[in-house]
Amino acid sequence: MTVSISNRILLGFAVIVALMVGLGLYTVGQLDDVRGTTETIVSRDLTMMRQINIIGEQQNRMRAVREEVLSRYLLRTLGQQQGSPDELIGEWGRLAASTDTALAQALSEASGYAARSLSGDRAEAWRSVVDHLSAAGGELRQIRAATERQFGGVQGSDLTAVLATQSALGAARSGWSKALDDTRNVLNEAITAGQRRVGEVYEQSRISVLLALAGVAVLSVLITYALRASIANPLSAFMEFVERVGRGDLAGQTATVGRDEIGRLGGTLNSMVDGLRQLASQSREATENLNAAVAEIRASTQEQAASVEEQLAAVQETAATVDEITHAGAQIGKRAQEVIASAQATAQTSLSGLQAVGETARAMDAIREQAETVAENIVALSEKTQAIGEIIASVNDISERTHLLALNAAIEAAAAGENGRSFAVVASEMKILADQAKDATNQVRSILGDIQRGINASVMLTEEAVKRVSAGKERTDTTTQTITEISSRIQESVQTFQQIVASTNQQQLGIEQVTGALQNIRQASQQTAAGTRQLDMAAANLSDLSRQLVGLVDRYRV
């Protein structure tokens, strides 16, 4: 299956555009992967940090409420009137329950993060967070138990029990604070591991995008090279073929034919060369026939000239010896019969020359028609090269639009900052590809320009040949008229000599009649001599024309 040049070019650009689109989609997918990884890590870290802070704040509020209850109890013990601590104790219970809920939620989320971690370091860090949160939960339970015992002493006004639980609360608070601090430290390590994971994902995405870009660039270069080779190499062969034809070499190897535009162009060129070869052969044969006919015509005119000179001499001799006509009547009659035979032979030769000139005119008409056919084929070939030029203009427009698209993409990539760096590389490669496509179309346009100039030169040569054939046709028509006139005059001479014979047989009619006849003979001889000179000039012109045709035909080698 043969693909046309236009479809070949469109297919090549479609593949390159598809590769570019695929590379863009792959790059976007990699960017989404980096963005998703970053969002997942950051959201998990922020959520856990927030929950730890909430747990710490709630425990601080619990501590503040407990210290407020203890302060009121001690002031009341010293005799200062204070309000009932039951409301504060109830608030502390609500805060303790809320803290337990927040801690349990944090433990659940940390366990889930450990199971769905994006890296081994992050999983280990989340498991450590779970362990520290569990330790913090144990300390929180100790704080709740000691606080509840202290609140029981407050409600029972047991100062000893209240003071006894104070040291246990201090130790539990220290363990709680240490557990939260350890949890924050481990969370910081998880954040650091997450940053490393984001960097790894970004580096992997960058390397994969660069590898994909390199692959697309290599494929684009291979496609461009194959497209260029499939067009430039046949065009180079056609240029050599056209240059050889332009030099007149019609016997060389024919152009390559095919089913695409260049193949059809080769078929048209082969048809044109076949037509030129046939034209050259026919022109050479017609020119050779014309030379032979011209030689015969010139020989006939020279014979006619010699005969007319003899006629004039005879007439002058007859005029000088008019007194002896009576005695030489028989000799004059015999001489007149010879003149009649010579005139008839001359008339027959004139008819042969007229037929040869007619054949020459028909051959020239055939040459002119074939030259016009060649001109039409060359014009059709020129129209096809113009159609190829329009396709190249479309390809050039596509490359310019691709260049503009690459410029817009580079602007968008610059606006995107660091995230658009990879896309900027893609835009740069698109610009390079657009420039390469534009250079390729410029080379094709230059080659087509050379072909068009060769076609124009062929058109000029063909038109010149048509003009020369037309000029030869006009000269041949003139020669035909001249030969026709000579033939008619020879017929008149035959009639005149017949009158002379009649006059000779009737010498008894008188010397006056013989003298008048001699005057008529002298005038007819003079006219015949003038016509013979004109015929000789026409034959000479026809000979020059035949030599010119021979020179024109010899330019082509078949």
CORNORRA-V227931 format. One record per pair of residues at least 12 apart in sequence whose ideal C-beta (glycine too) atoms are under 10 Angstrom apart, sorted by sequence separation. I is the first residue (numbers start at 1). J is the second residue. D is the distance in whole Angstrom. If there is no record, write none. Layout:
BEGIN
I J D
I J D
END
This chain:
BEGIN
72 84 9
73 85 6
113 125 9
114 126 4
115 127 10
149 161 7
150 162 5
153 165 7
240 252 9
241 253 8
254 266 8
255 267 8
257 269 9
412 424 9
413 425 8
72 85 5
113 126 5
114 127 5
149 162 9
150 163 9
152 165 9
240 253 10
241 254 8
242 255 8
254 267 9
255 268 9
256 269 10
257 270 7
410 423 9
411 424 9
413 426 8
414 427 9
503 516 9
504 517 9
71 85 10
112 126 9
113 127 9
114 128 9
150 164 9
151 165 9
241 255 5
255 269 5
256 270 9
318 332 7
409 423 6
410 424 6
413 427 6
500 514 9
503 517 5
70 85 9
110 125 10
111 126 8
114 129 8
149 164 8
150 165 4
240 255 9
241 256 9
254 269 8
255 270 5
409 424 8
410 425 10
412 427 8
413 428 9
502 517 9
503 518 9
69 85 4
72 88 8
110 126 5
111 127 8
113 129 8
114 130 6
149 165 5
150 166 7
237 253 10
254 270 5
255 271 10
410 426 9
411 427 8
68 85 8
69 86 9
109 126 9
110 127 8
113 130 9
148 165 9
238 255 6
255 272 10
318 335 9
409 426 7
410 427 4
500 517 6
503 520 10
69 87 10
70 88 10
110 128 9
111 129 9
146 164 10
147 165 8
150 168 9
237 255 7
238 256 8
255 273 8
314 332 9
317 335 10
409 427 4
410 428 7
499 517 6
500 518 9
503 521 10
66 85 10
69 88 5
110 129 5
111 130 6
146 165 5
149 168 8
150 169 7
237 256 6
254 273 7
408 427 8
409 428 9
65 85 10
68 88 6
69 89 6
109 129 10
110 130 5
145 165 9
146 166 9
149 169 9
254 274 9
406 426 9
407 427 8
410 430 9
500 520 8
67 88 10
109 130 10
110 131 9
146 167 9
147 168 10
234 255 9
252 273 9
314 335 6
406 427 5
409 430 7
410 431 7
496 517 8
499 520 8
500 521 6
65 87 10
66 88 8
69 91 9
107 129 9
108 130 9
110 132 9
111 133 9
146 168 4
147 169 7
234 256 7
251 273 10
314 336 9
405 427 8
406 428 7
409 431 9
499 521 9
65 88 5
66 89 9
68 91 9
69 92 7
106 129 8
107 130 6
110 133 6
145 168 9
146 169 5
233 256 10
250 273 6
406 429 8
407 430 9
64 88 10
65 89 8
68 92 9
106 130 9
109 133 10
110 134 10
145 169 10
146 170 9
234 258 8
238 262 7
245 269 8
249 273 10
250 274 9
311 335 10
314 338 10
406 430 4
407 431 7
496 520 6
497 521 8
65 90 10
108 133 10
143 168 9
146 171 9
147 172 9
237 262 9
241 266 8
250 275 10
310 335 10
314 339 8
405 430 7
406 431 4
496 521 6
65 91 6
66 92 6
107 133 5
142 168 7
143 169 6
146 172 6
234 260 9
250 276 6
251 277 8
405 431 9
406 432 8
65 92 4
106 133 6
107 134 7
142 169 9
145 172 8
146 173 9
234 261 10
235 262 7
238 265 7
242 269 7
245 272 8
250 277 5
403 430 8
404 431 10
406 433 8
407 434 9
496 523 9
497 524 9
64 92 9
65 93 9
143 171 10
144 172 9
234 262 4
238 266 7
241 269 7
245 273 6
248 276 9
250 278 10
310 338 10
311 339 6
402 430 6
403 431 6
406 434 6
493 521 9
496 524 5
62 91 9
63 92 9
65 94 10
66 95 10
104 133 9
107 136 9
142 171 8
143 172 4
231 260 10
233 262 10
234 263 8
237 266 9
241 270 9
244 273 9
250 279 10
310 339 9
402 431 8
403 432 10
405 434 8
406 435 9
495 524 9
496 525 9
61 91 9
62 92 6
65 95 7
66 96 10
103 133 7
106 136 9
107 137 7
142 172 4
143 173 7
230 260 9
231 261 9
235 265 9
242 272 10
250 280 6
403 433 9
404 434 8
61 92 9
62 93 9
64 95 9
65 96 9
103 134 9
106 137 9
141 172 9
142 173 9
231 262 7
234 265 9
238 269 7
242 273 10
245 276 7
250 281 10
311 342 9
402 433 7
403 434 4
493 524 6
62 94 10
63 95 10
139 171 9
140 172 8
143 175 9
230 262 9
234 266 8
241 273 8
245 277 10
248 280 9
307 339 8
310 342 9
311 343 9
402 434 4
403 435 7
492 524 7
493 525 8
496 528 10
62 95 5
103 136 7
104 137 8
139 172 5
142 175 7
143 176 6
401 434 8
402 435 9
61 95 5
62 96 6
103 137 5
138 172 9
139 173 8
142 176 8
308 342 10
399 433 8
400 434 7
403 437 9
490 524 10
493 527 9
60 95 10
61 96 10
139 174 9
140 175 9
307 342 5
308 343 10
399 434 5
402 437 7
403 438 7
489 524 8
492 527 8
493 528 6
59 95 8
62 98 9
139 175 4
140 176 6
306 342 10
307 343 8
398 434 8
399 435 8
402 438 9
492 528 9
58 95 6
59 96 9
61 98 9
62 99 7
100 137 8
103 140 6
138 175 8
139 176 4
399 436 8
400 437 9
57 95 10
58 96 8
61 99 9
99 137 10
103 141 10
138 176 9
139 177 9
304 342 9
307 345 9
308 346 9
399 437 4
400 438 7
489 527 6
490 528 7
493 531 10
58 97 10
136 175 8
137 176 10
139 178 8
140 179 9
303 342 9
304 343 9
307 346 7
398 437 7
399 438 4
489 528 6
58 98 6
59 99 6
100 140 7
135 175 8
136 176 6
139 179 6
140 180 10
398 438 9
399 439 9
58 99 4
99 140 7
100 141 8
135 176 9
136 177 9
138 179 8
139 180 9
304 345 10
396 437 8
397 438 10
399 440 8
400 441 10
489 530 9
490 531 9
57 99 9
58 100 9
136 178 9
137 179 8
303 345 9
304 346 5
395 437 7
396 438 6
399 441 7
486 528 8
489 531 5
490 532 10
55 98 10
56 99 9
58 101 10
59 102 10
135 178 9
136 179 4
303 346 7
395 438 9
398 441 9
399 442 10
488 531 9
489 532 9
54 98 9
55 99 6
58 102 6
59 103 9
96 140 8
99 143 9
100 144 8
135 179 5
136 180 6
396 440 9
397 441 9
487 531 10
54 99 9
55 100 10
57 102 10
58 103 9
96 141 10
99 144 9
134 179 9
135 180 10
136 181 10
300 345 9
301 346 10
304 349 8
395 440 8
396 441 4
486 531 5
55 101 10
56 102 10
132 178 9
133 179 8
136 182 8
300 346 7
303 349 8
304 350 8
395 441 5
396 442 8
485 531 6
486 532 7
55 102 5
96 143 8
97 144 10
132 179 6
133 180 9
135 182 8
136 183 6
394 441 9
54 102 5
55 103 6
96 144 5
131 179 10
132 180 8
135 183 9
300 348 10
301 349 9
392 440 9
393 441 8
396 444 9
483 531 10
486 534 8
54 103 10
132 181 9
133 182 10
300 349 4
301 350 9
392 441 5
395 444 8
396 445 8
482 531 8
485 534 8
486 535 5
52 102 9
55 105 9
132 182 5
133 183 6
299 349 9
300 350 7
391 441 9
392 442 9
395 445 10
485 535 9
51 102 6
52 103 9
54 105 10
55 106 7
93 144 9
96 147 8
131 182 9
132 183 4
392 443 10
51 103 8
54 106 9
92 144 9
96 148 9
131 183 9
132 184 9
297 349 9
300 352 8
301 353 9
392 444 5
393 445 8
482 534 6
483 535 7
486 538 10
129 182 9
130 183 9
132 185 9
133 186 9
296 349 8
297 350 9
300 353 6
391 444 9
392 445 5
482 535 6
51 105 7
52 106 7
93 147 10
128 182 8
129 183 6
132 186 6
299 353 10
482 536 10
51 106 4
92 147 7
93 148 9
128 183 9
129 184 9
131 186 8
132 187 9
297 352 9
298 353 10
389 444 9
392 447 10
482 537 9
483 538 8
50 106 10
51 107 10
92 148 9
129 185 10
130 186 10
296 352 7
297 353 5
388 444 8
389 445 7
392 448 7
479 535 8
482 538 5
483 539 9
128 185 9
129 186 5
296 353 7
297 354 10
388 445 9
481 538 9
482 539 9
48 106 7
51 109 7
52 110 10
89 147 9
93 151 9
128 186 4
129 187 6
479 537 10
480 538 9
47 106 9
51 110 9
89 148 9
92 151 8
127 186 9
128 187 9
293 352 9
294 353 9
297 356 7
388 447 10
389 448 6
479 538 5
126 186 9
129 189 9
293 353 7
296 356 7
297 357 8
388 448 6
389 449 9
478 538 6
479 539 7
48 109 7
125 186 6
126 187 9
128 189 8
129 190 7
47 109 7
48 110 6
89 151 5
124 186 9
125 187 8
128 190 8
293 355 9
294 356 8
385 447 10
386 448 9
476 538 10
479 541 8
47 110 10
88 151 9
89 152 10
125 188 9
293 356 3
294 357 9
385 448 5
388 451 9
389 452 8
475 538 8
478 541 8
479 542 6
125 189 5
126 190 6
292 356 8
293 357 7
385 449 9
478 542 9
44 109 8
48 113 7
86 151 10
89 154 8
124 189 9
125 190 4
293 358 10
476 541 10
44 110 9
47 113 9
85 151 8
88 154 10
89 155 8
124 190 9
125 191 9
290 356 8
293 359 7
294 360 9
385 451 6
386 452 8
475 541 6
476 542 7
479 545 10
122 189 9
123 190 9
125 192 9
126 193 10
289 356 8
290 357 9
293 360 6
384 451 10
385 452 6
475 542 6
44 112 9
45 113 9
86 154 10
121 189 8
122 190 6
125 193 6
44 113 5
85 154 6
86 155 8
121 190 8
122 191 9
124 193 8
125 194 9
290 359 9
382 451 9
385 454 10
475 544 9
476 545 8
85 155 8
122 192 10
123 193 9
289 359 7
290 360 5
381 451 8
382 452 6
385 455 7
472 542 9
475 545 6
84 155 10
121 192 9
122 193 5
289 360 7
381 452 9
384 455 10
474 545 10
41 113 10
44 116 9
121 193 4
122 194 6
473 545 10
40 113 10
44 117 9
110 183 9
117 190 9
120 193 9
121 194 9
286 359 8
287 360 9
290 363 7
381 454 10
382 455 5
472 545 5
44 118 9
119 193 6
122 196 9
286 360 7
289 363 7
290 364 9
381 455 6
382 456 8
471 545 8
472 546 8
118 193 9
119 194 8
121 196 7
122 197 6
40 116 9
41 117 10
110 186 10
114 190 10
117 193 9
118 194 8
121 197 8
286 362 9
287 363 9
378 454 10
379 455 8
382 458 10
469 545 10
472 548 8
40 117 10
41 118 7
45 122 10
52 129 9
59 136 9
66 143 9
70 147 10
73 150 9
77 154 10
106 183 9
110 187 9
113 190 8
117 194 9
119 196 8
120 197 10
286 363 4
378 455 5
381 458 9
382 459 8
468 545 9
471 548 9
472 549 7
40 118 7
41 119 9
44 122 9
48 126 9
55 133 8
62 140 9
69 147 9
73 151 9
76 154 9
119 197 5
285 363 8
286 364 7
378 456 9
381 459 10
118 197 5
378 457 10
45 125 10
52 132 10
56 136 10
59 139 10
63 143 8
66 146 10
70 150 7
73 153 8
74 154 9
77 157 8
110 190 9
117 197 9
118 198 9
283 363 8
286 366 8
287 367 9
378 458 5
379 459 7
468 548 7
469 549 8
37 118 6
41 122 8
48 129 7
52 133 8
55 136 8
59 140 7
62 143 8
66 147 5
69 150 8
70 151 9
73 154 5
76 157 9
119 200 8
282 363 7
283 364 9
286 367 7
377 458 9
378 459 5
468 549 7
36 118 10
37 119 10
44 126 9
51 133 9
55 137 10
58 140 10
62 144 9
65 147 9
69 151 7
72 154 8
73 155 9
77 159 6
118 200 10
119 201 10
378 460 10
70 153 10
118 201 8
283 366 9
375 458 9
378 461 10
379 462 10
469 552 9
52 136 9
59 143 8
63 147 9
66 150 7
70 154 7
73 157 8
282 366 7
283 367 6
374 458 8
375 459 6
378 462 7
465 549 9
468 552 7
48 133 9
55 140 8
62 147 8
66 151 8
69 154 6
74 159 8
77 162 9
282 367 7
374 459 9
375 460 10
377 462 9
69 155 10
73 159 8
375 461 10
376 462 10
279 366 9
280 367 10
283 370 9
374 461 9
375 462 5
465 552 6
66 154 10
74 162 8
279 367 7
282 370 7
283 371 9
374 462 5
375 463 7
464 552 8
465 553 9
73 162 7
74 163 10
373 462 9
279 369 10
280 370 10
371 461 9
372 462 8
375 465 9
465 555 10
279 370 5
371 462 5
372 463 9
374 465 9
375 466 7
461 552 9
70 162 7
278 370 7
279 371 7
370 462 10
371 463 8
374 466 9
69 162 10
70 163 10
371 464 9
372 465 10
276 370 9
279 373 9
371 465 5
372 466 6
461 555 9
70 165 10
275 370 6
276 371 9
279 374 7
370 465 9
371 466 5
461 556 10
70 166 8
275 371 9
278 374 10
370 466 10
371 467 9
368 465 8
369 466 9
371 468 9
372 469 10
275 373 6
276 374 6
367 465 8
368 466 6
371 469 7
70 169 10
275 374 5
367 466 8
368 467 9
370 469 9
371 470 10
368 468 10
369 469 9
272 373 9
273 374 10
276 377 10
367 468 9
368 469 5
67 169 10
271 373 10
272 374 6
275 377 7
367 469 5
368 470 6
66 169 8
271 374 10
272 375 10
275 378 10
366 469 9
367 470 10
273 377 10
364 468 9
365 469 8
368 472 9
272 377 5
364 469 5
365 470 10
367 472 9
368 473 7
63 169 9
271 377 6
272 378 7
363 469 9
364 470 8
367 473 9
364 471 9
269 377 9
272 380 9
364 472 5
365 473 7
268 377 7
269 378 10
271 380 10
272 381 7
363 472 9
364 473 5
63 173 7
268 378 9
271 381 10
363 473 10
364 474 10
361 472 9
362 473 10
364 475 10
365 476 10
268 380 7
269 381 7
360 472 8
361 473 6
364 476 6
63 176 9
268 381 5
360 473 9
361 474 10
363 476 9
364 477 10
59 173 9
361 475 10
362 476 10
360 475 10
361 476 5
265 381 7
268 384 7
360 476 5
361 477 7
59 176 6
359 476 10
59 177 9
357 475 10
358 476 8
361 479 9
265 384 6
357 476 6
360 479 8
361 480 7
56 176 9
264 384 8
265 385 8
356 476 10
357 477 9
360 480 9
55 176 10
56 177 9
59 180 8
357 478 10
357 479 5
358 480 7
261 384 7
265 388 8
356 479 10
357 480 5
56 180 6
261 385 10
357 481 10
55 180 7
56 181 10
354 479 9
355 480 10
357 482 9
358 483 10
261 387 8
262 388 9
353 479 8
354 480 6
357 483 6
53 180 9
56 183 10
261 388 6
353 480 9
354 481 10
356 483 9
357 484 10
52 180 7
55 183 9
56 184 9
354 482 10
355 483 10
353 482 10
354 483 5
261 391 8
353 483 5
354 484 6
52 183 6
53 184 9
352 483 10
52 184 6
350 482 10
351 483 8
354 486 9
350 483 5
351 484 10
353 486 9
354 487 7
49 183 10
349 483 10
350 484 8
353 487 9
48 183 9
49 184 8
52 187 7
350 485 9
48 184 10
350 486 5
351 487 6
349 486 10
350 487 4
49 187 6
349 487 9
350 488 9
48 187 6
49 188 9
242 381 10
347 486 9
348 487 9
350 489 9
351 490 10
346 486 8
347 487 6
350 490 6
49 190 10
346 487 9
347 488 9
349 490 9
350 491 9
45 187 7
48 190 8
49 191 8
347 489 9
348 490 9
44 187 10
45 188 9
48 191 9
346 489 10
347 490 4
346 490 5
347 491 6
45 190 7
46 191 9
345 490 9
44 190 8
45 191 5
343 489 10
344 490 8
347 493 9
44 191 10
343 490 5
344 491 9
346 493 8
347 494 7
45 193 10
342 490 10
343 491 8
346 494 9
41 190 9
42 191 9
45 194 6
343 492 9
344 493 10
41 191 8
44 194 8
45 195 10
343 493 5
344 494 6
342 493 9
343 494 5
41 193 9
42 194 8
342 494 10
343 495 9
41 194 4
42 195 10
235 388 9
340 493 9
341 494 9
343 496 9
344 497 10
40 194 9
41 195 8
339 493 8
340 494 6
343 497 6
41 196 10
339 494 9
340 495 9
342 497 9
343 498 10
38 194 9
41 197 6
42 198 9
340 496 9
341 497 9
37 194 9
38 195 9
40 197 10
41 198 6
231 388 10
339 496 9
340 497 5
40 198 10
339 497 5
340 498 6
38 197 9
338 497 9
339 498 10
37 197 7
38 198 5
41 201 10
336 496 10
337 497 8
340 500 9
37 198 6
231 392 10
336 497 5
337 498 10
339 500 8
340 501 7
335 497 9
336 498 8
339 501 9
35 198 10
37 200 9
38 201 8
336 499 9
337 500 10
34 198 7
37 201 5
38 202 9
336 500 5
337 501 7
34 199 10
36 201 9
37 202 9
335 500 9
336 501 5
35 201 10
335 501 10
336 502 9
34 201 5
333 500 8
334 501 10
336 503 9
337 504 10
33 201 6
34 202 5
37 205 9
332 500 8
333 501 6
336 504 6
33 202 9
34 203 10
332 501 9
333 502 10
335 504 9
336 505 10
34 204 9
333 503 9
334 504 9
30 201 9
31 202 10
33 204 9
34 205 5
332 503 9
333 504 4
30 202 9
33 205 6
34 206 9
332 504 5
333 505 7
32 205 10
331 504 9
332 505 10
30 204 8
31 205 7
329 503 10
330 504 8
333 507 10
30 205 4
33 208 10
329 504 5
330 505 10
332 507 9
29 205 9
30 206 8
328 504 9
329 505 8
30 207 10
329 506 10
330 507 10
27 205 8
30 208 6
31 209 9
325 503 10
329 507 5
26 205 10
27 206 10
29 208 10
30 209 6
325 504 8
328 507 10
329 508 10
29 209 10
327 507 10
27 208 9
301 482 10
326 507 6
336 517 10
357 538 9
364 545 10
26 208 8
27 209 5
30 212 9
269 451 10
276 458 9
283 465 8
290 472 8
297 479 8
301 483 10
304 486 8
311 493 8
318 500 9
325 507 6
326 508 9
332 514 9
339 521 9
346 528 9
353 535 8
357 539 10
360 542 8
367 549 9
26 209 7
272 455 10
279 462 9
286 469 10
293 476 10
300 483 9
307 490 10
27 212 8
276 461 9
287 472 10
294 479 9
297 482 10
301 486 8
308 493 9
315 500 10
326 511 8
329 514 9
336 521 9
343 528 9
350 535 8
353 538 10
357 542 8
360 545 9
364 549 9
367 552 10
23 209 8
26 212 5
27 213 8
265 451 9
269 455 10
272 458 8
276 462 9
279 465 8
283 469 9
286 472 10
290 476 9
293 479 10
297 483 8
300 486 9
304 490 8
307 493 10
311 497 9
325 511 7
339 525 10
346 532 9
353 539 8
356 542 10
360 546 9
363 549 10
367 553 9
26 213 9
323 511 8
326 514 9
23 212 5
276 465 10
322 511 7
325 514 5
360 549 10
22 212 8
23 213 6
26 216 9
272 462 10
325 515 9
23 215 8
24 216 10
322 514 7
19 212 9
20 213 10
23 216 5
322 515 6
325 518 9
19 213 10
22 216 8
23 217 9
319 514 10
19 215 8
20 216 7
318 514 8
319 515 8
322 518 7
19 216 5
318 515 10
18 216 10
19 217 9
318 517 9
319 518 5
16 216 8
19 219 6
20 220 8
318 518 6
319 519 9
19 220 6
315 517 10
316 518 9
319 521 9
16 219 8
17 220 10
315 518 6
318 521 8
319 522 8
15 219 8
16 220 5
19 223 9
314 518 10
315 519 9
318 522 9
15 220 8
16 221 10
315 520 10
315 521 5
316 522 8
13 220 10
16 223 6
243 450 9
246 453 10
314 521 8
315 522 5
12 220 9
15 223 6
16 224 8
228 436 9
232 440 8
235 443 9
239 447 7
242 450 8
246 454 6
315 523 10
213 422 8
220 429 8
224 433 8
231 440 8
235 444 7
238 447 9
242 451 6
245 454 8
246 455 10
312 521 9
315 524 9
316 525 10
13 223 9
216 426 9
220 430 10
223 433 10
227 437 9
311 521 7
312 522 7
315 525 6
12 223 5
13 224 10
16 227 10
221 432 10
225 436 10
228 439 10
232 443 7
236 447 8
239 450 6
242 453 10
243 454 7
246 457 6
311 522 9
314 525 9
315 526 10
11 223 9
12 224 7
15 227 10
209 421 10
210 422 8
213 425 6
217 429 6
220 432 9
221 433 9
224 436 6
228 440 6
231 443 9
232 444 7
235 447 5
238 450 10
239 451 7
242 454 4
245 457 10
246 458 7
313 525 9
209 422 5
213 426 6
216 429 8
220 433 6
224 437 7
227 440 8
231 444 6
235 448 8
238 451 7
241 454 10
242 455 8
245 458 7
248 461 9
311 524 8
312 525 5
12 226 8
13 227 9
209 423 9
212 426 10
311 525 5
312 526 8
12 227 4
206 421 9
210 425 8
213 428 10
214 429 10
217 432 8
221 436 8
224 439 10
225 440 10
228 443 8
232 447 7
235 450 9
239 454 8
242 457 9
246 461 8
310 525 9
311 526 10
11 227 9
12 228 9
206 422 7
209 425 8
213 429 7
217 433 8
220 436 8
224 440 7
228 444 9
231 447 9
235 451 8
238 454 9
242 458 8
308 524 10
309 525 9
312 528 9
205 422 8
209 426 8
216 433 9
220 437 10
308 525 6
311 528 7
312 529 7
8 226 9
9 227 7
12 230 9
307 525 10
308 526 9
311 529 9
8 227 6
308 527 9
308 528 5
309 529 7
9 230 10
307 528 8
308 529 5
5 227 9
8 230 6
9 231 8
307 529 10
308 530 9
8 231 8
305 528 9
308 531 9
309 532 9
304 528 7
305 529 7
308 532 6
5 230 8
304 529 9
307 532 9
308 533 9
5 231 6
306 532 9
3 230 9
304 531 8
305 532 5
304 532 5
305 533 7
5 234 9
303 532 9
304 533 10
5 235 10
301 531 9
302 532 9
305 535 9
301 532 6
304 535 7
305 536 7
300 532 9
301 533 8
304 536 9
301 534 9
302 535 10
301 535 5
302 536 7
300 535 8
301 536 4
300 536 10
301 537 9
298 535 9
301 538 9
302 539 9
297 535 7
298 536 7
301 539 6
297 536 9
300 539 8
301 540 9
298 538 10
299 539 9
297 538 8
298 539 4
297 539 4
298 540 7
296 539 9
297 540 10
294 538 10
295 539 9
298 542 9
294 539 6
297 542 7
298 543 7
293 539 9
294 540 9
297 543 9
294 541 9
294 542 5
295 543 8
293 542 8
294 543 5
293 543 10
294 544 9
291 542 9
294 545 9
295 546 10
8 260 8
290 542 7
291 543 7
294 546 6
7 260 9
8 261 10
290 543 9
293 546 9
294 547 10
4 258 10
6 260 9
7 261 10
292 546 9
4 259 8
5 260 6
6 261 7
290 545 8
291 546 5
2 258 6
3 259 9
4 260 5
5 261 5
290 546 4
291 547 8
2 259 4
3 260 7
4 261 6
5 262 6
289 546 9
290 547 10
1 259 9
2 260 5
4 262 9
5 263 10
287 545 9
288 546 9
291 549 9
4 263 9
287 546 6
290 549 7
291 550 7
4 264 9
5 265 10
286 546 9
287 547 9
290 550 9
2 263 7
287 548 9
288 549 10
287 549 4
288 550 8
286 549 8
287 550 5
287 551 9
284 549 9
287 552 9
288 553 10
283 549 7
284 550 8
287 553 6
283 550 9
286 553 9
287 554 9
284 552 10
285 553 9
283 552 7
284 553 5
283 553 4
284 554 8
282 553 9
283 554 10
280 552 9
281 553 9
284 556 9
280 553 6
283 556 9
279 553 9
280 554 9
284 558 8
280 555 8
281 556 9
280 556 4
279 556 8
280 557 8
281 558 6
280 558 5
277 556 8
279 558 10
276 556 7
277 557 10
278 558 9
277 558 5
276 558 9
273 556 10
273 558 10
250 555 10
251 556 9
252 557 9
248 554 9
250 556 5
251 557 5
248 555 5
249 556 8
250 557 6
251 558 6
247 555 9
248 556 5
249 557 5
250 558 5
247 556 10
248 557 6
249 558 9
247 557 9
248 558 10
245 556 9
244 557 10
6 387 9
10 391 9
17 398 9
6 388 9
9 391 7
13 395 7
20 402 9
5 388 7
9 392 9
12 395 10
6 390 10
10 394 9
35 419 9
6 391 5
9 394 9
10 395 9
13 398 6
17 402 8
20 405 9
24 409 9
31 416 10
34 419 9
5 391 7
6 392 10
9 395 6
13 399 9
16 402 9
20 406 10
4 391 10
5 392 10
6 394 8
10 398 9
17 405 10
31 419 7
6 395 9
9 398 9
13 402 8
20 409 10
31 420 9
31 422 8
30 422 8
31 423 9
27 422 6
28 423 9
27 423 7
27 425 9
23 422 10
24 423 8
27 426 7
23 423 10
24 426 7
23 426 6
20 426 7
23 429 9
24 430 10
23 430 10
20 429 8
20 430 6
17 430 10
20 433 8
16 430 9
19 433 10
17 433 10
16 433 6
16 434 10
13 433 9
16 437 8
13 437 7
12 437 9
9 437 9
9 440 9
9 441 9
9 444 9
5 444 9
END
